[in-house]
Amino acid sequence: MKKIPSEPRQPNSFFQSVYEVVRLIPRGRVTSYGAIARFLGSGKSARMVGWAMNASFTEIPHVPAQRVVNSAGLLSGKFHFGPGDEMKNLLEAEGVVIENDTVRDYSVVFWDPAELLNEI
């Protein structure tokens, strides 16, 4: 059984809960900032999820932040991956097709963290 992240209690624990969810996103799939926020019971905190993703690059174990996009499938966080198309390249290496900085077939590759609740 997969470990479901705990409810956030402090800002740092919120970020850690976000990281736990992101680490569960299957390779070749993406989710949105809002889907993570809703799963964690903080539906209006999509922007905070984005801040967590921006702060995730030094986390150990690694957080696959490239798998988190906006609700339209746009690679809105791509600038935080440095110069070039690193976010796009990471996703394409997993088999996700990107066109014009947007995930093609977003609804097909979208992974909803709420699916974890069905596994309990």
C-alpha distances in whole Angstrom, upper triangle without the diagonal:
4,7,9,13,15,18,21,24,26,27,25,22,22,22,20,17,19,18,14,14,17,15,12,15,15,18,21,20,21,21,23,24,24,21,19,22,21,17,18,21,24,25,28,27,27,29,28,25,27,29,25,25,29,28,25,27,27,24,22,20,21,20,21,23,25,22,23,26,28,28,30,29,31,31,32,31,32,35,33,32,36,38,38,35,32,30,31,31,28,26,29,27,24,26,26,30,32,35,37,34,32,29,31,29,27,26,24,22,21,18,17,14,15,13,9,11,11,7,7
4,6,9,12,16,18,21,23,23,22,19,19,19,16,14,15,14,11,10,13,11,8,12,12,16,18,17,18,17,20,21,21,18,16,19,18,15,15,18,21,22,25,24,23,26,24,21,24,25,22,21,25,24,21,23,24,20,19,16,18,17,17,19,21,19,19,23,25,25,27,26,28,27,28,27,29,31,29,28,32,35,35,32,29,26,28,28,24,23,26,25,22,24,24,27,29,32,34,31,29,26,28,27,24,23,22,20,19,15,15,12,13,11,8,10,11,8,8
4,6,9,12,15,18,20,20,19,15,16,16,13,11,13,12,9,9,12,11,9,13,14,17,20,19,19,18,20,20,20,18,15,17,17,14,13,16,19,21,24,22,22,24,22,19,22,23,20,20,24,22,20,22,22,19,17,15,17,16,17,19,21,19,19,23,25,25,28,26,28,27,28,26,28,31,28,28,31,35,35,32,29,27,28,29,25,24,27,26,23,26,25,29,30,34,35,32,30,28,30,28,26,25,24,22,20,17,15,12,13,13,9,10,13,10,10
4,6,9,12,15,17,18,17,14,13,14,12,9,11,11,8,8,11,11,9,12,15,18,20,18,18,16,17,17,17,14,12,14,14,10,10,13,15,17,20,19,19,21,19,17,20,21,18,19,22,21,19,22,22,19,18,17,18,16,17,18,21,18,18,21,22,22,25,24,26,26,26,25,27,29,27,27,31,34,34,32,29,26,28,29,25,24,27,27,24,26,25,28,29,32,34,30,29,26,28,27,24,23,23,21,19,15,13,9,10,11,7,8,11,10,9
4,7,9,12,14,14,13,10,10,11,9,5,8,9,6,7,10,10,10,13,16,19,21,19,18,16,17,15,16,14,11,12,13,9,8,11,13,15,18,16,16,19,16,14,17,18,15,16,19,18,16,19,20,16,16,15,16,14,16,17,20,17,17,20,21,21,25,24,25,25,25,23,25,27,25,25,29,32,33,30,28,25,27,28,25,24,27,27,24,27,26,29,29,32,33,30,28,26,29,28,25,24,24,22,19,16,14,10,11,13,10,11,14,14,13
4,6,9,12,13,12,9,9,11,9,6,10,11,9,10,13,14,14,16,19,23,25,22,21,19,19,17,17,16,13,13,13,10,8,10,12,15,18,16,17,19,17,15,19,19,16,18,21,19,18,21,21,18,18,18,19,17,19,19,23,21,19,22,23,24,27,26,28,27,27,25,28,29,27,28,31,34,35,33,31,28,30,31,28,27,31,31,28,30,29,32,32,35,36,32,31,29,32,31,28,27,28,25,22,19,17,13,14,16,13,13,16,16,14
4,6,10,11,12,8,8,11,10,7,10,13,11,12,15,16,16,18,22,25,27,24,22,19,18,16,16,15,12,11,11,10,6,7,9,13,15,13,15,17,15,14,18,18,15,18,21,19,19,22,23,20,21,20,21,19,21,20,23,22,20,22,22,23,26,26,28,27,26,25,28,29,27,28,31,35,36,34,31,28,31,33,29,29,32,32,30,32,30,33,33,35,36,32,31,29,32,31,28,27,28,26,23,20,17,14,14,17,14,14,18,18,16
4,6,7,8,5,5,8,8,7,9,12,11,12,15,16,17,19,23,25,27,24,22,19,18,16,15,15,12,11,12,11,7,9,9,13,14,12,14,15,12,12,16,15,13,16,18,17,17,20,20,18,19,19,20,18,20,19,22,21,19,21,22,22,26,26,27,26,24,23,26,27,24,26,29,33,34,32,30,27,30,32,29,28,32,32,30,32,30,33,32,35,35,31,30,29,32,32,28,28,29,27,24,21,19,16,16,19,17,17,21,21,20
4,7,8,6,7,10,10,10,12,15,15,16,18,20,21,23,26,29,31,28,26,23,22,19,19,19,16,14,15,15,11,11,11,15,16,14,17,17,14,15,18,17,15,18,20,18,19,22,22,19,21,21,22,20,23,22,26,25,22,25,25,25,29,29,30,29,27,25,29,29,26,28,31,35,36,35,33,30,33,35,32,31,35,35,33,36,34,37,36,38,38,34,33,33,36,35,32,32,33,31,28,25,23,19,20,23,21,20,24,24,23
4,5,5,6,9,10,10,12,14,15,17,18,20,21,23,27,29,31,29,26,23,22,19,19,20,17,15,17,17,13,14,13,16,16,13,16,16,12,14,16,15,13,17,18,16,17,20,20,18,20,20,21,20,22,21,25,24,22,24,24,25,29,29,29,28,26,24,27,27,24,26,29,32,34,33,31,29,32,34,31,31,35,35,33,36,34,36,35,38,37,33,33,32,36,36,32,32,34,31,28,26,24,21,22,25,23,23,27,27,26
4,5,5,6,9,10,11,13,14,16,17,19,20,22,25,27,29,27,24,21,20,16,17,18,15,13,16,16,13,14,12,15,15,11,14,13,9,11,13,11,10,13,14,12,14,17,17,16,18,19,19,17,20,18,22,22,19,21,21,23,26,26,26,25,23,20,24,24,21,23,25,29,31,30,28,26,29,31,28,28,32,32,31,33,31,34,32,35,34,30,30,30,33,34,30,30,32,30,27,25,23,20,22,25,23,23,27,27,27
4,5,5,6,9,10,11,12,14,15,17,19,21,24,26,28,26,23,21,20,17,18,19,16,15,18,17,14,16,14,18,17,14,16,15,11,12,14,11,9,13,14,11,12,15,14,12,15,16,17,15,18,17,21,21,19,21,22,24,27,27,27,25,23,20,23,23,20,22,24,28,30,29,27,25,28,29,26,27,31,31,29,32,30,33,32,34,34,30,30,30,33,34,30,31,32,29,27,24,23,20,22,25,23,23,27,27,26
4,5,5,6,8,10,10,12,14,15,17,19,22,25,27,25,23,20,19,17,18,18,14,13,16,15,11,13,13,16,17,14,16,16,12,12,15,13,11,14,16,13,13,17,16,13,15,16,17,15,18,17,21,21,19,22,22,24,27,27,27,25,24,22,25,25,22,23,26,30,32,30,28,25,29,30,27,27,31,31,29,31,30,33,32,35,35,31,30,30,33,33,29,30,31,28,25,23,21,18,19,22,20,20,24,24,22
4,5,5,6,9,10,11,12,14,16,17,21,23,25,22,20,17,16,13,14,14,11,10,12,12,8,11,10,13,13,10,12,12,9,9,12,11,8,12,14,12,12,16,16,14,16,16,17,14,17,15,19,18,16,18,19,20,24,23,24,22,21,19,22,23,20,22,25,28,30,28,26,23,26,28,25,25,29,29,27,30,28,30,29,32,32,28,27,27,30,30,26,27,28,25,22,20,18,15,17,20,18,19,22,22,22
4,5,5,6,9,10,10,12,15,16,19,21,23,21,18,16,15,12,14,15,11,11,14,13,11,13,12,15,15,11,12,12,8,7,10,8,5,8,10,9,9,12,13,11,13,14,14,11,14,12,16,16,14,17,18,20,23,22,22,20,19,16,19,20,17,18,21,25,26,25,23,20,23,25,22,22,26,26,25,27,25,28,27,30,29,26,25,25,28,28,25,26,27,24,21,19,18,16,18,20,19,20,24,23,23
4,5,5,6,9,10,11,13,15,18,20,22,21,19,17,17,14,16,16,12,13,15,14,11,14,14,17,18,14,15,15,12,10,13,12,8,10,13,11,9,13,13,9,11,11,12,10,13,13,17,16,15,18,20,22,25,23,24,22,21,19,21,22,19,20,23,26,28,26,24,21,24,25,22,23,26,26,24,27,26,29,28,31,31,27,27,26,29,29,26,27,27,24,22,19,18,15,18,20,17,19,22,21,21
4,5,5,6,9,10,11,13,17,19,21,19,17,15,15,13,14,13,9,10,12,10,8,11,11,14,16,13,13,15,12,10,13,13,10,12,15,13,12,15,16,13,14,13,14,12,14,14,17,16,14,17,19,20,23,22,23,22,21,19,22,23,20,21,25,28,29,27,25,22,25,26,23,22,26,26,24,26,25,28,28,30,31,27,26,25,28,28,24,24,25,22,20,17,15,12,14,16,14,15,19,18,18
4,5,5,6,9,10,11,15,17,19,16,14,12,11,9,11,11,7,8,11,10,8,11,11,13,14,11,11,12,9,7,10,10,7,8,12,11,10,13,14,12,14,13,13,10,11,10,14,12,11,14,15,16,20,19,19,18,17,15,18,20,17,18,22,25,26,24,21,19,21,23,20,19,23,23,21,23,22,24,24,27,27,23,22,21,24,24,21,21,22,20,17,15,13,11,13,16,14,16,19,19,19
4,5,5,6,9,10,14,15,17,16,14,13,13,12,14,13,10,12,14,13,11,15,15,16,18,14,14,14,12,9,11,11,8,8,11,10,8,11,12,9,10,9,9,6,9,9,12,12,11,14,16,18,21,19,20,18,18,15,18,19,16,17,20,23,24,22,20,17,20,21,18,18,21,21,19,22,21,24,23,26,27,23,23,21,25,25,22,22,23,20,18,15,15,12,15,17,15,17,20,19,20
4,6,5,7,9,12,15,17,16,15,13,14,14,15,14,10,12,14,12,11,14,15,17,19,16,16,17,15,12,14,15,11,12,15,14,11,14,14,11,11,10,10,8,10,11,14,13,13,16,19,20,23,21,22,21,21,19,21,23,20,20,23,27,27,25,22,20,22,23,19,19,23,22,20,22,22,25,25,28,29,26,24,23,26,25,22,23,23,20,18,15,14,11,14,15,12,15,17,16,17
4,5,5,7,10,13,15,13,12,10,11,11,12,10,7,10,12,9,9,13,13,15,17,15,14,16,14,11,13,15,12,11,15,15,12,15,17,14,14,13,12,9,10,11,13,11,10,14,16,17,20,18,20,19,19,17,20,22,20,20,23,26,27,24,22,19,21,22,19,17,21,21,18,21,19,22,23,26,27,23,22,20,23,22,19,19,19,16,14,11,10,7,10,11,10,12,15,14,15
4,5,5,9,11,13,11,9,8,10,10,12,11,8,11,13,11,12,15,15,16,18,15,13,15,14,10,12,13,10,9,13,13,10,12,14,12,13,11,10,6,7,7,9,8,8,11,14,15,18,16,17,15,16,14,16,19,16,16,20,23,23,20,18,15,17,18,15,14,18,17,15,18,16,19,20,23,24,20,19,17,20,20,17,18,18,15,13,11,11,9,13,13,12,15,18,17,18
4,6,8,10,13,12,11,11,13,14,16,14,12,15,17,14,14,18,19,19,21,19,17,19,17,14,15,16,13,12,15,15,11,13,14,11,11,9,8,6,6,9,11,9,11,14,17,19,21,19,20,18,19,17,18,21,18,17,21,24,24,22,18,16,18,18,15,14,18,17,14,17,17,20,21,25,26,22,21,19,22,22,19,20,20,16,15,12,13,11,14,14,13,16,18,17,18
4,6,9,12,10,11,11,13,14,16,13,11,15,16,13,14,17,18,19,21,19,18,20,19,15,17,19,16,14,18,18,15,16,18,15,15,12,12,9,9,11,13,10,12,15,18,18,21,18,20,19,21,19,20,23,21,20,24,27,26,24,21,18,20,20,16,15,18,18,15,17,17,20,21,25,26,23,22,19,21,21,18,18,17,14,13,10,11,8,12,11,9,13,14,13,15
4,7,9,7,7,7,11,12,14,12,10,14,15,13,15,18,19,18,21,19,17,19,18,15,16,18,16,14,17,18,15,16,18,16,16,14,13,10,8,10,10,7,9,12,15,16,17,15,17,16,18,17,18,21,19,18,22,25,24,21,18,15,16,17,14,12,15,15,12,14,13,17,18,21,23,20,18,15,17,17,14,15,14,11,10,7,9,8,11,11,10,14,15,14,17
4,6,6,8,10,13,16,17,15,14,18,18,16,18,21,22,22,24,23,20,22,22,18,19,21,19,17,20,21,18,18,21,18,18,16,14,12,10,12,12,9,11,14,17,18,19,16,18,17,20,19,19,23,21,20,23,26,24,21,19,16,17,17,14,12,14,13,10,12,12,15,17,21,23,20,18,15,17,16,14,15,13,10,10,8,11,10,14,12,12,16,16,15,18
4,6,8,11,15,17,19,17,16,20,21,19,21,24,25,24,26,24,22,23,23,20,20,22,20,17,20,21,18,18,20,18,18,16,13,12,9,12,10,8,12,14,18,19,19,16,18,16,19,18,18,21,20,18,21,23,22,18,16,14,14,14,10,9,11,10,6,8,9,13,15,19,21,19,17,14,16,15,14,16,14,10,11,10,13,14,17,15,16,19,20,18,21
4,7,11,14,17,19,17,17,21,22,20,22,25,26,25,26,25,22,23,24,20,20,23,21,18,21,22,19,19,22,21,21,19,16,14,11,13,10,8,11,13,16,17,17,14,15,15,18,17,17,21,20,18,21,23,21,17,15,13,12,12,10,7,8,8,5,6,6,9,12,15,18,16,14,11,12,12,11,13,11,7,9,10,13,15,18,16,17,21,21,20,23
4,7,11,14,16,13,14,17,18,17,19,22,22,21,23,22,19,21,21,18,18,21,19,16,19,21,19,19,22,21,21,19,17,14,11,12,10,7,9,11,13,14,14,11,14,13,16,16,16,20,20,18,22,23,22,18,17,13,13,14,12,9,11,12,8,9,7,10,12,16,18,16,13,10,11,11,9,10,9,5,6,6,10,11,14,13,14,18,18,18,21
4,7,10,12,10,11,14,15,15,17,19,19,18,20,18,15,17,18,14,14,17,16,14,16,19,16,17,21,19,20,19,16,13,10,10,8,5,6,7,10,10,11,8,11,10,13,13,14,17,17,16,20,22,20,17,16,12,12,14,12,9,12,13,10,11,9,11,12,15,16,14,11,9,11,11,8,10,10,6,5,6,9,10,13,13,15,18,19,19,22
4,7,8,7,8,11,12,11,14,16,16,14,16,15,12,14,15,12,12,16,14,12,16,18,16,18,21,19,21,19,17,13,11,10,10,6,5,6,8,8,10,8,11,11,12,13,15,18,17,17,21,23,22,19,18,14,15,17,15,12,15,17,14,15,12,14,14,17,18,15,13,11,13,13,9,10,11,8,5,5,6,8,11,12,13,16,17,18,20
4,5,5,6,9,10,11,13,15,14,12,13,12,8,11,12,9,9,13,13,11,14,17,16,18,21,20,22,21,18,15,13,11,11,8,5,5,5,5,8,8,10,10,10,11,14,17,16,17,20,22,22,19,18,15,15,18,17,14,17,19,17,18,15,16,15,17,18,15,12,11,14,14,10,11,13,11,8,8,8,10,12,14,15,17,19,20,22
4,6,5,6,9,10,11,13,11,10,10,8,5,7,8,6,6,10,10,9,12,14,14,16,19,18,21,20,18,14,13,10,12,10,6,7,6,7,11,10,11,11,10,10,14,16,15,16,20,22,22,20,19,15,17,20,18,16,20,21,20,21,18,19,18,20,20,16,15,14,18,18,14,15,17,15,12,12,11,11,13,16,16,18,20,22,23
4,5,5,6,8,10,11,9,7,8,7,5,8,10,8,9,12,13,13,15,17,17,20,23,21,24,23,21,17,17,14,15,13,10,9,8,7,11,12,13,14,13,14,17,19,18,20,23,26,26,23,23,19,20,23,21,19,23,24,22,23,20,21,20,22,22,19,17,16,19,18,15,15,17,16,12,12,10,10,12,15,16,17,19,21,22
4,5,5,6,9,10,10,8,10,10,8,11,12,10,12,15,14,14,17,19,18,21,23,21,23,22,20,17,16,14,15,12,10,10,9,8,12,12,14,15,15,16,19,21,20,21,25,27,27,24,23,19,20,23,21,19,22,23,21,21,19,21,20,22,23,20,17,16,18,17,14,13,15,14,10,9,6,7,8,11,12,13,15,17,19
4,5,5,6,9,9,8,10,9,7,11,10,7,10,13,11,11,15,16,15,18,20,18,20,19,17,14,14,12,14,12,9,11,11,11,15,14,16,16,15,15,18,20,19,20,24,26,26,24,22,19,20,23,20,18,22,23,20,22,19,22,21,24,24,21,19,18,20,20,16,16,17,15,12,10,8,7,9,11,12,13,16,17,18
4,5,5,6,5,5,7,6,5,9,8,7,10,12,11,12,15,16,16,19,21,19,21,21,20,16,17,15,17,15,12,13,12,12,16,16,17,18,16,16,20,21,20,22,25,28,28,26,25,21,23,26,23,22,25,26,24,25,23,25,24,26,26,23,21,20,23,22,19,18,20,19,15,14,11,10,11,14,14,15,18,19,20
4,5,5,5,4,8,8,8,12,12,10,13,16,15,16,19,20,19,23,25,23,24,24,23,19,19,17,19,17,14,15,14,12,16,17,19,20,19,19,22,25,23,25,28,31,31,29,27,24,25,28,25,23,27,28,25,26,24,26,25,27,27,24,22,21,23,22,19,18,20,19,15,13,10,9,9,12,13,13,15,18,18
4,5,7,8,11,11,11,14,13,11,15,17,15,16,19,20,19,22,24,21,22,21,21,17,18,17,19,16,14,15,15,14,18,18,20,21,20,20,23,26,24,25,29,31,32,29,27,24,25,27,25,23,26,27,24,25,23,26,26,28,28,25,23,22,24,22,19,18,19,18,14,12,9,6,6,10,9,9,12,14,14
4,6,8,10,9,10,13,12,10,14,15,13,15,18,18,17,21,22,20,21,20,20,17,18,17,19,17,15,17,17,16,20,20,22,22,21,20,24,25,23,25,28,31,32,30,28,24,26,29,26,24,28,28,26,27,25,28,28,30,30,27,25,24,26,25,22,21,23,21,17,15,12,9,9,13,12,12,15,16,16
4,6,9,9,11,14,13,12,16,17,16,18,21,21,20,24,25,23,25,24,24,21,21,20,22,20,18,19,18,17,21,22,23,24,23,22,26,28,26,27,31,34,34,32,31,27,29,31,29,27,31,32,29,30,28,30,30,32,32,29,27,26,28,27,23,22,24,23,19,17,14,12,11,14,14,13,16,18,17
4,6,5,8,11,10,10,13,14,14,16,18,19,19,23,24,22,24,24,23,20,21,19,21,20,17,17,16,16,20,21,22,22,20,20,24,25,23,26,29,32,32,31,29,26,28,30,28,27,30,31,29,30,28,30,29,31,30,27,25,25,28,27,23,23,25,23,20,18,15,13,13,17,17,16,19,21,21
4,6,7,10,10,10,13,15,15,16,19,20,20,24,26,24,26,26,25,21,21,19,21,19,16,16,14,13,17,18,19,20,19,19,23,24,23,25,29,31,32,30,29,25,27,29,27,26,29,30,28,29,26,28,27,28,28,25,23,23,25,24,21,20,22,21,18,17,14,13,12,16,17,16,19,21,22
4,6,8,9,10,12,13,14,16,18,19,20,24,26,24,27,27,26,22,22,20,21,20,16,16,14,13,17,18,19,20,18,18,22,23,22,25,28,30,31,29,28,25,27,30,28,26,30,32,30,31,27,29,27,28,28,25,23,23,26,26,22,22,25,23,20,19,16,16,16,20,20,20,23,25,25
4,5,5,6,9,10,11,13,14,15,17,20,22,21,23,24,22,19,20,17,19,18,14,14,13,13,17,18,18,18,16,16,20,21,19,22,25,27,28,27,26,23,25,28,26,24,28,29,28,29,26,28,26,27,27,23,22,22,25,25,22,22,24,23,19,18,16,15,16,20,20,20,23,25,25
4,5,5,6,9,10,11,13,14,15,18,21,20,23,22,21,17,17,14,16,15,11,11,9,10,13,14,14,15,12,13,16,18,17,19,22,24,25,23,22,19,21,24,22,21,24,26,24,26,22,24,22,24,23,20,18,19,22,22,18,19,21,20,16,16,14,14,15,18,19,20,23,24,25
4,5,5,6,9,10,11,13,14,17,20,19,22,23,21,17,18,14,16,16,12,12,10,12,15,15,15,14,12,11,15,16,14,17,20,22,24,22,22,19,21,24,22,21,25,27,25,27,24,25,23,24,23,19,19,20,23,24,20,21,24,22,19,19,18,17,19,22,22,23,26,27,28
4,5,5,6,9,10,11,12,15,17,17,20,20,19,16,17,14,16,16,13,13,13,15,18,18,17,17,14,13,16,17,15,18,20,23,25,24,22,20,22,25,23,22,26,27,26,28,25,27,25,26,25,22,21,22,25,26,22,23,26,23,20,19,18,17,19,22,21,22,26,26,27
4,5,5,6,9,10,10,14,16,15,18,18,16,13,13,10,13,13,9,11,11,13,16,15,15,14,13,11,15,16,14,16,19,22,23,22,20,17,20,22,20,19,23,24,22,24,22,23,22,24,23,20,19,19,23,23,19,20,22,20,17,16,15,14,16,19,18,20,23,24,24
4,5,5,6,9,10,12,15,15,18,18,16,13,13,10,11,12,9,9,9,12,15,14,13,12,9,8,11,12,10,13,16,19,20,18,17,14,17,20,18,17,21,22,21,23,20,22,20,22,21,17,17,18,21,22,19,20,22,20,17,17,17,16,19,21,21,23,26,26,27
4,5,5,6,9,11,13,14,17,18,16,13,14,11,14,15,12,13,13,16,18,18,16,15,12,10,13,13,10,13,16,19,21,20,18,16,19,22,20,20,24,25,24,26,23,25,23,25,24,20,20,21,25,26,22,24,26,23,21,20,20,19,21,24,23,25,28,28,29
4,5,5,6,10,11,11,14,15,13,10,12,9,13,13,11,13,14,17,19,18,18,16,14,11,14,15,12,14,16,20,22,21,18,16,19,21,19,19,23,23,22,25,23,25,23,25,25,21,21,21,25,26,22,24,25,22,20,19,18,16,19,22,21,23,26,26,26
4,5,5,8,10,10,13,14,11,8,9,6,9,10,8,10,12,15,17,16,15,12,11,8,11,12,9,10,14,17,18,17,15,12,16,17,15,15,19,20,19,21,19,21,20,22,22,18,18,18,22,23,20,22,23,20,18,17,17,16,19,21,20,23,26,25,27
4,6,7,10,11,14,15,13,11,11,8,11,13,11,12,14,17,19,17,16,13,11,8,10,10,6,9,11,15,17,16,14,12,16,18,16,17,20,21,21,23,21,23,21,23,22,18,19,20,23,25,22,24,26,22,21,20,21,20,23,25,24,27,29,29,30
4,6,7,8,12,13,12,10,12,10,13,15,13,15,17,20,22,21,19,17,15,12,14,13,9,11,13,17,19,19,16,15,19,20,18,19,23,23,22,25,24,25,24,26,25,21,22,23,26,28,25,27,28,25,23,22,22,21,24,26,24,27,30,29,30
4,6,5,9,10,8,6,9,7,11,12,12,14,17,20,22,20,19,16,15,12,13,14,10,11,14,17,19,18,15,14,17,18,15,17,20,20,19,23,21,24,22,25,25,21,22,21,25,26,23,25,26,22,21,20,20,18,22,23,22,25,27,27,27
4,6,9,10,7,7,9,8,10,13,13,16,18,22,23,21,20,16,16,12,13,13,9,9,11,15,16,16,13,12,16,16,14,16,19,18,19,22,21,23,22,24,24,20,22,22,25,27,24,27,27,23,22,21,23,21,25,26,25,27,30,29,30
4,7,9,8,9,11,11,14,16,17,19,22,25,27,25,23,20,20,16,16,16,13,12,14,17,19,19,16,16,19,19,17,19,22,21,21,25,24,26,25,28,28,24,25,25,29,30,28,30,30,26,25,24,25,23,27,28,26,29,31,30,31
4,6,6,7,10,11,14,15,16,19,22,24,27,24,24,21,21,17,18,18,15,14,17,20,22,21,18,17,20,20,17,19,22,21,21,24,24,26,26,29,29,25,26,25,29,30,27,29,29,25,24,22,23,21,24,25,23,26,28,27,27
3,5,8,11,13,16,17,18,21,24,27,29,26,26,23,23,20,21,21,18,17,19,23,24,23,19,19,22,21,18,20,23,21,21,24,24,27,27,31,31,27,28,27,30,31,28,30,30,26,25,23,24,21,24,25,23,25,28,26,27
4,7,10,12,15,15,17,20,23,26,28,25,26,23,23,20,21,22,19,17,20,23,24,23,19,18,21,21,17,19,22,20,19,22,23,26,26,30,30,27,27,26,29,29,27,28,28,24,23,21,22,19,23,23,21,23,26,24,24
4,6,9,11,12,14,17,21,23,25,22,22,19,20,17,17,19,15,14,17,20,21,19,16,15,18,17,13,15,18,17,16,19,19,22,23,26,27,23,23,22,25,26,24,26,25,21,21,19,20,18,22,22,20,24,26,24,25
4,6,9,9,10,14,17,20,22,19,19,16,17,14,15,17,14,13,16,19,20,18,15,13,16,16,13,13,17,16,15,18,17,21,20,24,24,21,21,19,23,23,21,22,22,19,18,16,17,15,19,20,18,21,23,22,23
4,5,6,8,11,15,17,19,16,16,14,15,12,13,15,13,11,15,18,18,15,12,10,12,13,9,10,13,13,11,14,14,17,17,20,21,17,17,16,19,20,18,20,19,15,15,14,16,15,18,19,18,21,23,22,24
4,5,6,9,12,15,17,14,14,11,12,9,10,12,10,9,13,16,16,14,11,8,11,13,10,10,14,14,13,16,14,17,16,19,19,15,15,15,18,19,16,19,19,15,14,14,15,15,18,19,19,22,24,23,25
4,6,7,11,14,15,12,11,8,10,8,8,11,10,8,12,14,14,11,9,5,8,9,7,7,10,11,10,13,11,13,12,15,16,12,12,11,15,16,14,17,17,13,13,13,16,16,19,20,20,23,25,25,27
4,6,10,12,13,10,11,9,11,10,11,14,13,12,16,18,17,14,12,9,10,12,9,7,11,12,10,12,10,12,12,15,16,13,12,10,13,14,12,14,14,10,10,10,12,12,16,16,17,20,21,21,24
4,7,9,11,9,9,8,9,8,10,13,12,12,16,18,18,15,14,10,12,14,12,10,14,15,13,15,12,14,13,16,16,13,12,11,14,15,12,14,15,12,10,10,11,12,15,16,17,19,21,22,24
4,7,8,6,6,5,6,7,9,12,12,13,16,18,17,14,14,10,11,14,13,11,14,16,15,15,12,13,12,14,14,10,9,9,12,13,10,12,14,12,10,11,12,14,17,18,19,22,23,24,26
4,5,5,5,7,6,8,11,14,14,15,18,20,19,17,17,13,14,17,16,14,17,20,18,19,15,16,14,15,14,11,9,10,13,14,10,12,15,13,11,13,13,15,17,19,20,22,24,25,27
4,6,7,10,10,12,15,17,18,19,22,23,23,20,20,16,16,20,19,16,19,22,20,20,16,16,15,16,15,13,11,11,13,13,9,10,13,12,10,12,11,14,15,17,19,21,22,24,26
4,6,9,10,13,14,17,18,19,22,23,22,19,20,16,15,19,19,16,18,21,19,19,15,14,13,13,12,11,8,8,10,11,8,9,13,12,10,13,14,17,18,20,22,24,25,26,29
4,7,8,11,12,15,16,17,20,20,19,16,16,13,12,15,15,12,14,17,16,15,11,11,9,10,11,8,5,5,8,9,6,9,11,10,9,12,13,16,18,19,21,23,24,25,28
4,5,9,9,12,14,14,17,17,16,13,14,11,10,14,15,12,14,17,17,16,13,12,9,9,9,6,4,6,10,12,9,12,14,13,12,15,16,18,21,22,24,26,27,29,31
4,6,6,9,10,11,13,14,13,10,11,8,8,11,12,10,12,15,15,15,12,12,9,10,9,6,6,8,11,14,11,15,16,14,13,15,17,19,22,23,24,27,28,29,31
4,6,8,9,11,13,14,14,12,13,10,11,14,15,13,16,19,18,19,16,16,13,13,12,8,9,11,14,17,14,17,19,17,16,17,18,20,22,24,25,27,29,30,32
4,6,6,8,10,12,13,11,11,8,10,13,13,13,16,18,18,19,16,17,14,15,14,10,11,13,17,19,16,19,21,18,17,18,19,19,22,24,25,27,29,30,32
4,5,6,8,9,9,7,7,6,8,10,11,11,13,15,16,17,15,15,12,14,12,9,11,12,16,19,17,20,21,18,18,19,21,22,25,26,27,30,31,32,34
4,5,6,7,8,9,9,8,11,13,14,15,17,18,19,21,18,19,15,16,14,11,14,16,19,22,20,23,25,22,21,23,24,25,28,29,30,32,34,35,37
4,5,8,10,10,9,9,12,14,13,15,17,18,19,21,19,20,17,19,17,14,16,17,21,24,21,24,25,22,21,22,23,23,27,28,28,31,33,33,35
4,7,8,8,6,6,10,10,10,12,15,15,16,19,17,18,16,18,17,13,16,17,20,23,21,24,24,21,21,22,23,23,27,28,28,31,33,33,34
4,7,8,7,9,11,12,12,15,17,17,19,21,20,20,18,19,18,15,18,19,22,25,24,27,28,24,24,25,27,27,31,32,32,35,37,36,38
4,7,7,10,11,12,13,16,17,18,20,22,20,20,17,18,16,14,18,19,22,26,24,28,28,26,26,27,29,30,33,34,34,37,39,39,41
4,6,9,9,9,12,14,14,15,18,19,18,17,14,15,14,12,15,17,20,23,22,26,26,24,24,26,28,29,33,33,34,37,38,38,41
4,6,5,6,9,10,10,12,14,15,14,13,11,12,11,9,12,14,16,19,19,22,23,20,21,23,25,26,30,30,31,34,35,35,38
4,5,5,6,9,10,10,13,14,13,14,12,14,14,11,14,14,17,20,19,22,22,19,20,21,24,24,28,28,29,32,33,33,35
4,5,5,6,9,10,11,13,11,12,10,13,13,9,11,11,15,17,16,19,19,16,16,18,20,21,24,25,25,28,30,30,32
4,6,5,6,9,10,11,9,9,7,9,10,7,9,9,12,15,14,18,17,15,16,18,20,22,25,25,26,29,30,30,33
4,5,5,6,9,10,9,10,9,12,13,11,12,12,14,17,17,20,19,16,18,19,23,24,27,27,27,31,32,31,34
4,6,5,7,9,9,11,11,14,15,13,14,12,15,17,16,19,18,15,16,17,20,21,24,24,24,28,29,28,31
4,5,5,7,5,8,8,12,13,11,11,9,11,13,12,15,15,11,13,14,17,18,22,21,22,26,26,26,29
4,5,5,5,6,7,10,13,11,12,10,11,13,13,17,15,12,15,16,20,21,25,24,25,28,29,28,31
4,5,7,9,11,14,17,15,15,13,14,16,16,19,17,14,17,18,21,22,26,24,25,29,29,28,31
4,6,9,11,15,18,16,15,12,13,14,14,17,14,11,14,14,18,19,22,21,21,25,25,24,27
4,6,9,13,16,15,14,11,11,12,13,15,12,10,13,14,18,20,23,21,23,26,26,25,29
4,6,10,13,12,10,7,8,9,9,12,10,8,10,12,16,18,21,20,22,25,25,25,28
4,7,10,10,8,6,6,8,9,12,11,10,12,15,19,21,24,23,25,28,28,28,31
4,7,6,5,5,6,9,10,13,13,11,13,16,19,22,25,24,26,29,29,30,33
4,5,5,6,6,10,11,14,15,14,16,19,22,24,27,27,29,32,32,33,36
4,5,8,9,13,13,17,18,17,18,21,23,26,28,29,31,33,34,35,38
4,7,9,13,12,16,17,15,16,19,21,23,26,26,28,31,32,32,35
4,6,9,8,12,13,12,12,16,18,20,23,23,25,28,29,30,32
4,6,5,9,10,8,9,13,15,18,21,20,23,25,26,27,30
4,5,9,9,9,10,14,17,20,22,22,24,27,27,28,31
4,6,5,7,8,12,15,18,20,19,22,24,24,25,28
4,5,5,6,9,12,15,17,17,19,22,22,23,26
4,6,5,9,10,14,15,15,18,20,19,21,24
4,6,8,11,15,16,14,17,20,19,20,24
4,6,10,13,15,14,16,19,18,19,22
4,6,10,12,11,14,16,16,18,21
4,6,9,8,10,13,13,14,17
4,5,6,8,10,11,13,15
4,5,6,8,10,11,13
4,5,6,7,10,11
4,5,5,7,10
4,5,5,7
4,5,6
4,6
4
